[in-house]
């Protein structure tokens, strides 16, 4: 397995203006292509600050012949690491931190398990949730080879391939907790009526369950869809991560308590079974497609997730989570959470606070560039994060199919938005380093808006009811570490996008990541900021508008980001095609993010009818682009932000020749277009977040 590195070069001296422009352009393009932020200093030096400058990724080499499709990680009392794989093995890893560049040592502890997707250590034994049981695995003679396998409890299965079990984790009460994934229902016309593409076909599917050490299984909370991450914080409180899909407009991380309901109705098939004390019933679920926060108000027992992460911007398939309990050993984020993502192979950072007794908070980007789709995170004794990965069957935009890596803090302090806290009249932003006060007092350097997603059976959701929040006043703390923003138009139950694009530190360093998303489930009580305070700078709406216009004029548009397409796509047979199309192409999808036709040929100027059938279990589109622009268009699609769903993840660019809409599973669309007159190879891709690197093909225009 190759060591997977991402880095940006640093240029120290420049001979002339032409060289300067060329080198800076190349540097920006290189870092942009690798997903990093680029910070340019003042004067003649260009200083490249990337995620890699602060948090390095180190690959842990697997033993020869082993496939580390990591499903679970558990730290042992002696500092060693236990690793379970989806292939049914458990390995014990010594010298996991590879001290002084020495090699790690793997020993096979157990094998023959059925796709364990979690691992926990308790009282001298390891516990795994296999497909149909929670198993206690012990080494009774101390030779680091398992010799005793005991069934703690079992549960029902229907045999559906999506009936994964995530966990176990151990709560503050000493009990085990496991997330039961829903099964696959098929899509579109094949979906289960009302419930949609994911369904419960066995008892307690779509639930978190509690299992005592003696094996008593009790349902704990419901409304889960694909709950791939489960964990506890330093208080022993339970958290889980959810993935976008039917009834789930976007993924989230949330605190879980007994009898919570989080929205997916299929698990409610078990709500009236013996052992359940949940009051929510299927008849409580509205079918008029309300906004998510409105649905929470209407459904008895339903709870707003603690922090929602906008789909495609902050991951697409949320997975493992850990709380930073290193007391500064991993940087300035003690008490915050790190959340992995399987599809984008990255890690996000989440800050939480309690308002009215419930957790809410903000999510931020943190680290990209891992070698495979992330499933599990675990702390090492050296205060690095071990990152366990596998994307078999799920697919990520990373180059490898599995692996184990470490994320290590370099000791350098990044300039970041450390926290966003809710206030009665706005937000307070805390930074890891003091801000430049001139930039922090400029309202044009902020862009804040609130929005929500729909609560409906359809897969995912567009952004709805987005409204800007204008700044009425700004106050900066004397130490420059916090900025208080007084805002209008704050709305409870909405996610608020907070962008700080023009903000600088005292040494003129830009933010490494200049945005976050705060889930304002409740506006806290308390004193509002006095606008009469001499340190408070009141902002004129008119000045804000003028500043924003000037900023837009100065920044301009990104290259190829907003232009008119060369050719319009038609969904009806053009009237001028009196003899019909010259060629009909029927294209579908295959598992593993693939088109079922990855190459076809047409003649220059040919009249083409293309029928695109999405028979996969996730959303896809078909986008035909100019030669050599597939990566560029794929990246532009991922940068569309909150507008992406309404644009079907198709950027406005002259390089986009033809495209379909973003299709729901088991739906189709027919488009008519004329092939280019110029011969050559024209790529086509799916531009749904993260798909373009894998899901692609070619249309050859030949004489």
N, C-alpha and C positions, 0 to 999 in steps of 0.2 A: 504494500500500500504506500503510495507516494505521500511525502509530506506536503500538505496543502497550505500554500502561503499566499497572502495578499499584501502588497506594500506599494507605496508611492515613492518615487525618487525625489530627492531634494536638490534643487539647483542653487548654488551658492554665489556665482558671479556671472555677469552678463557683459558682453563687449559693446553691444550697440542696441539700438531700439528694435531693429528687425529681429535680431536674435532673441531679445527679450520677449517680443510678441509671440514668436514661434515657439519658444520653450514653454512659456506660460500656457499657451493654447494646448500644446501636447500634454502638458502636465494635468491640466484641467480635464481633458478628455480621458486620460488614463485613469485618473482617480474616479471620475464619474462612472466610467465603465466598470469599475470594481466596487461601486456602491459606497464611496467614501465622500465625506465633506472635505472641501478644500479651503484652507484659510490662508489668505494672502496678507502679509504684513506691509508696513509702510516703508518707504525708502527704496533702495535698490535691491533688497533681498526678498526672495520669495520663500516663505516658510510653509511647508506642507504639514498640516496637522490632520491626522486621520484617526479613525478608531484604533488602528493598529499601534499608534504611538502610545496609547493608554492601556489597551487590553489586547494582549497577544494570544493567538491561537496556537497551541502546541499539540501535535498528533502523538497519541499513544500507540505504538506499533503493536499490532496483533500478532499472536503466535502463528507460525507457518501453518497454513491449511485451515485456520479458524476463520469463520465468518462472524464477525461481531455485529450482528443485527441486534443492537442493544434494545432490550425491552424493559430492563430495570437495573437500578444501581442502589447499593446499600453500603454505607460506611460501617466497618466493623470496629469494635472497641479498641483494637490494637492499631488502628489506622489503615489497615488493609481495605481494599475495595472488593465487594462482591458484585459481579456483573452477570445478569441473566440475559439470554438471547431468545429471539423469537423462534429459533430453531430448537429450543428446548434444553439448552445447556446453562450451567452456572459455572463461572470461572472465578477463582480467587486471585486477585492481583496484588502483588507485593511491589514496593518501590514505585507506586503509581505516579508519584511526583517526579520520578527520574532524577533524583538528587545528583548534583555534580555531573549531569549529562550521562549518568549510568542507565542501563537498560531496565525496563520493567520485567517482572517475572510472573507468568501466568501458570496457574495449575487448575486442571479440570476437576471441579468439585462434584458435579452431578450432571446427568444427561437423561434424555428420554421424556422430558416434560412436554406438555401440550401448550405451545405458544404463550408462555408467561409474559405479561406486560406490566410487571411491577415486582418489587422485591423489598422485603422488610426484615430487619434483624430484631430479635427479642429473646432475652434470657438464654443465650447460647445456641439459638437455632435460627435458620432462615425460613421465611414464609413467602410462598408464591401463590398467586391466584391463577390456576390453570383454567382451561376452558370450562370445566364442570366442577371444580372444587378448590377450596383453600387447603394448601398442603404445608405441613411442618416438616422441614428437612434438617436432620441432625447428623453430626459427626461424633459418634460415641467413643471412639478410641483415639481421637486427636491426631489422625494422620492427614487431615485436610481433604478427605474423601468422604462424601455422604454415604452413610450406611443404614440410615433409618428414615423412612418416608411414612408420615402419618397423615391421614385425612382429618382435617379439623371440621369441615362441613362441606356439603354439596349443594347444588342448586339445579334448577331446570334449564334445559336447552331445547331449542327447536331445531338446531342444526344449521341455522343461518350463519353465513360466513362473517357477518358483521357483529356477531355477538361476542365482542371483545370484553375482557374484564381488566380494568385499570386499577392497579393497587396490588397489595394492600398498603395502607399507611396506618400508623398507630396513633390514636387520639390521646388527649390528656387523661381520659378515663381508663386507658390501658386496653381498650377494645380495638379491633381491626375494622377498617372502613374500606369499601371497595365500590368503584363505579361500574355499573352494568350498562354497556353500550346497547342502543337499540339495534334491531336487525334491519337489513335492506329490504325495502318494499318494491323495488323497481321504480320507474319514473314515468311521468306523463300519464298516458292512459293506463299504464300498468300499475300505477301507484294505488295504495290502499285508499279507499274513499275516506274523505275527511282528514285522515292522519297524514297522508302524503307519502314522501319517499323513504321515510324511516318509520319502523313500527315495532311494537312490542308483541312478540309471538310466544313468549314464555313468561312465567311469573317473575315479577320485579324487574323486567327489562325496562330501562329508562329511569332507574333508581340508583341512589347511593344506599348501600346496605351496611348494617353494623353486625359484626360477628364477635361474640365473646371468646375468650381463650378456651372455653369449654365447647365451643362450636354452635352456640345458639345464634341463629341468623334472624335479624329483625330489620324490616324496611325503615329507612331513616328519612330520606327526602326524595322528591320526584321532579319530573319535568325536564329530565336530562335527554339529550339527543346523542351526541358523540363526545362524551366527557373524557377526553384523552389525558388530562392532567389531574392529579390529586395530590394534596400535600397538607402539611400543617405548619403553623408558625411557631415562634418561641413560646407562645402561651398554650400550645396544643390545640388551637382552633383549626377547624377544617376549612379548606379551600379547594375549589376545582376550576378547571378551564373547560370552556365549551366552544364548539365549532359551528360556523355559519351553516345554514341549510334551511329546510322547511321549519317554519315557526321561529327561526333564529335569524334575525336580520344581520347580525354580526357577532363575532366571537367575543368572549368575555372571560374574566376571572372574578370569582365571587366567594364570599364567606358563606358557609352552609351551616344551618342549624336544623334541629329536629322539626320535621313537618313543613319545611320550606318547599315551595313549588316554583319552578323556574320557567315554565312556559310550554314545553312540548307535551301535547295532550296524550300521546300514545301510552305513556307509562301509567296513565290514570285507569287503564283497563284493570290494574291490580289494586286500585285505591280502596275498594270495598272488600278486599280479601282479608282473612284473619291475620292479625299482626299489624295491619295498617291503622294509623290514627290520623291520617291525612284527611282533611275536610273537603278539599277541592275535588270536583267531579267533572266528567266530560261535558255534561250539560252546562257547565259554567263558562265554557270557552266561546267567545264571540266569533262570528263568521263574517263580520262586516269590515274586516281589515283595518282595525284601528291602529294608531301609532302605538309603539310598544309601551310607553309610559301610561297611556290611557288604558291599555289592556290590563296593566298591573292594578290600576284603580278599580277595575270592574270585576276582576277575578278573585274570589275569596282565597286567601292564602298565598297568592302569587307575590313574588319578591323581585324587586329590581336588582339586577346583578350589580356587584360593587363597582366594577370598572369595565366598561365596554371598550374594545379596541377596534377601530374602523377597519373593515375588511379591505384587503389589498394595500392598505397604507401601513398598518401595523400587523403584518402577518396574514395568513389565510387559513392556517390549520394549527390552532394553539395546542400546546402539549404540556410537557413537564414544567414544574415551578419549584422555586426555592426562595426562602426569605434570607436576606443578608444578615447573618448573625455573627459577622466577623469583627464587629467593633472597630471598623476602620481598616481592617486587613485587606479589604477588597476595594478600597476607595471610599468616597464620601457618601455612600448610599446605605448606611446601616439602617436596618428595619424595613427597607424596601424589598420588593419582590422582583425576581427575574423569571421571565416566562419564555419558554422555547416555542418555536414554530416549525412544524414538519414541512410545509410546502415551500416556504421561503428560506429555510435553513438559517434562521437568525434568532436572536434573543432580544426581547423587549424588556423595558424596566417599568415597574409600576409602584407608585407612591399611594398609600392609603391613609386616610384619617377617619375618625368617627364623628359623625354629625347626627344628632338626635339618637345616639346609641347604635347606629348602623354604619358599616364601612362604606366609604366612597372615595374617589380619588382620581388620579391622572395616570395616563400611560404615555410612555416616550419610546422612541427607537433607542437601541443600545449598541448591538454588535452584529454585523453581517459577516458572511464569508466562511461559514462552516462547510465541511466536506460532504455532508449529507443531511437529509431531513432529520430534525431533532425530535427525539421522543422523551428523553429523561435527563434531568439535571441532579447533581449531588455535590455537596461540598467535600473537598479533600482536607486532610489535616494541615496542608500548607496554605489553606485559605484560597485555593483556586477552585473553579467550578469544573467538575467533570461533566462532559456533554456526551450522552449516548445517543447514537443515531441509527436509523433504518428507514428506508423509503420503499421497500419492496411492496408493490401493490398500491401504494399511496402516491408515490412520485413527488420529487422535489425539484427545484431548479438548480440543485448542487451537482457536482460532477461525479460523486461516488454514491454507491447504493447503501453503504453502511459504514460505521466507524466509531471510534472513541477518541475524543480530543479533550484538551483542557483549556480553560480561559483564565489567563493569568494577568493580574494588574501589574503594570510596569513601575508603579510608584509615581508616575506623572499625574498631575491633577488636570482633568479636562474642564474646560469652561462649558458648563451645562446648566439648563434649568433643573435645579435639584428637586424642587417641589412646586406644586401649584396647590394652594389652599383656598377653600371657599370662605368668603366673608359675606356679611349681610348685604353688602352693596357692590360686590365684585369679587376679584381674586387677588391673592397675594402671591407673588412669584419670588421664590428663593433661589439664589444662584450659588454655584460652587466657588466662585471668585467674585470680588466686587465688580460692579458694572461701571462703565463709563457713564457718568450722570447726564451728559449732554445727549447721548444716544438714548438713554432710558427715559428722558423727559420728552422725546419726540413721538407724538402719537402715530406718526406715519410708519414708525418701526414696529407697530403691532397690528394684527388683524385677528379679530375675535368674532366668532359666530356660533350659534346654537342650532342643533338639528336633531332629528330622530329617525328611526327606521320603522317600517311597518311590521305588525304582528299578523302573519298570515301563513297559509299552508305553502305558498310558493317558495322556491329555493332562494334564500337570501332576500335582500331588499335594496332598493335604491335609497338615496338620502331624501328625506322629506322635511318640509317646513323649516328650511334653513333661513335664518335671519341674522343680520349683523348686530353685534353689540358695540355701541359707540362708547368711547372713553370720555367720561365727564371730568375726571381728575386723576392725577398721578402724585404719589408720594414715595420718595426714596429714603430708605433708612440711612442714618449717618454713616454706618460702616459700608454702605453700598451693596450689601448682600441681599436685600429684599426690596421689591418694588410693589407698592400697593396700587391697584387699578380700580377706580370706581367706574362701574359700567351701567348702562341702561339695558333693558331688554333681556336680563337674565331670566331663564325659565327652568323651573324644577322639572326633573325627569328627562331633561335633554342633555345630550353630549355637547360639550363646548370645545371647539377647536381654538387653541391659543397659539398664534404664530408670532414670533419675535425676530423677524428676518433681519432687521437692520441693527439689532442690539450688539454692543461691543463691550469687552471688558476694559478695565482701566489701561491695559497695555494694547488696546485696539484689536484684540483677538476676537473673531466672530465665534458664535456658539457652535460647538461641534454638531449638535442637533438643535434646531431652532424652533421646534414645535412640540406640543403635547395635546392630549385630549382629556378633558376633565368631565367625568360623569357626575353631573350636578343632580343627584337624586333628591337632595333636600338643600335648601338655602338655610344656613345657620342663623340662629338668633344672635343678638348682641348689638353692640354699639356700631353705628355707621361712622365712617370717617367724616370728621368735621371739615367742611369745605372752607371754613373760616381760618383754619390752622395756617400759620404763616409758612409752614413747610409744604403745604399742599398746593400743587399747581393745577388750577382749573383750566379745562380745555374747551375752546370754542368749537362747536360743530362745524361752522363755516371753515375754520382753519384746518380742521381734520380733512374735510373734503378737498380743500386746495392742496394740502400736503400729499394726500393719496393720489390725486391726479398728477402732481409733479413727479411723484415716485414712479408711477406707471410709465410716464413719458421717458424718464431717465433709464429705467430698467429695460424697457422694450420687451419684445417677445422672444422666446427661445427659438433658435433656428429650427425650422420645419415643424414647429409646435402648433401654429394656428395659420393654416392656409387652406385654400379651396382645393378639393380633389380635382384631378384632371378629368375623370370620367364619372358620371353619375350611374349608380347602380339602380336597376329597375326591378320591381317585384312582379311586373306584368309584362307580357310579351309586347315588345314595341310594335306599334302599328306599321312601321316601315318594313318589318320583317315579314313580308307577304308570303314567303315560302317557309316560314318558321326558322328555328335555329339550325345552324350548320352542324352543331355537335351538342349532345346532351351528356352531362357528367353527373352521376349520382354518387355522392361521397358521404360516407358515414364516419363513425369513430370506433376505436378499439380500446380495450383496457390498457392502462399504462400511458395515457396522454398521447394517443396516436390517431392520425387520420387513417382510415382503411385504404385510401389511395394516397400514396406519398409522391407520385410522379405521373404526369400525363402531358401529352403534346397537342398543340393546336397550331393552325396556320395563322399567319399574320392577318389581322382584320377579321378573323372568323367570328361568327355570331354564336355565342355560347349560352346555353341554358345549364345552370349548375343547381342541383338539388342537394342541399346540405342537411343530412339527418343526424341529429345528436342523440344517439342511442346509448350514451354513457350515463353514469350516475352523478355527473356534475355538469356545470355550465361550460359551453364552448362557443366560439365563433370561428368564422373563416375570413381571413384578411389577406388579400393579394397585394403585394407591394413591389416596388421597383427593385431591380437587381441590386444586391449588396446592401439593402436597407433593413433587412429583417430584424437584426439586433437593435438598430436605432429605433424602429417603430415599437418593438417590444418594450424597450426601456421607456419611451415616451408614454406608452399606455400605463406603465406602472407609476408614472409621475402625474397622472391626471387628478389624483386626490379624490375629494368628495364628489366631484362631478363624473367620475369614471362610470358608475353604473348607468346613469342616464345617457351616457355617450356610448354604451355597449362596449366600453374599454377600447374604443377605436379613436386614436388621436387624429386631430385635423391636420393633415399633412399632404403635400403634393406627392409624397412617396407612397401614399395609400391609393391603390388603383380601384379596388373593388372590395366589398365586404358584406357580410350578413350582419344581422343583429346578434346580440349575445343570446343564445338559445338555451332555454330551460331543458333539462333532461327529457329525452323521448319526445322531442318536438322537432320540427323541420322548417326550412325556409327555402324558397326557390328564387334565384336571382338570374337576371339576364344582363349580359354585358358583351361588349365587343373586344376581342383580343387586341393587344398592342400591335401596331404595324412593324415595330422594330423587333427583329429576331433577338433571341437571348433566353436566359433562364430567369424566370420570375418566381421568387419564393412566395409561399403562402404559409401563414402561421395562425395559431390561436393566441390572441392577445389578452386573454384572461390572466390575472396576476400570476406570474411564475411559469406559465405554460409555454411561452414562446421559445424557450431554450430547448424544449423536447418535442413539442407538438408542431411539426413543420413538414413541408413538402415543397415540390417544385413544379411549376408549369413551364414547359419548354415551348417557346414560340419558334417554329422551324418552317422553312419553305416546303 
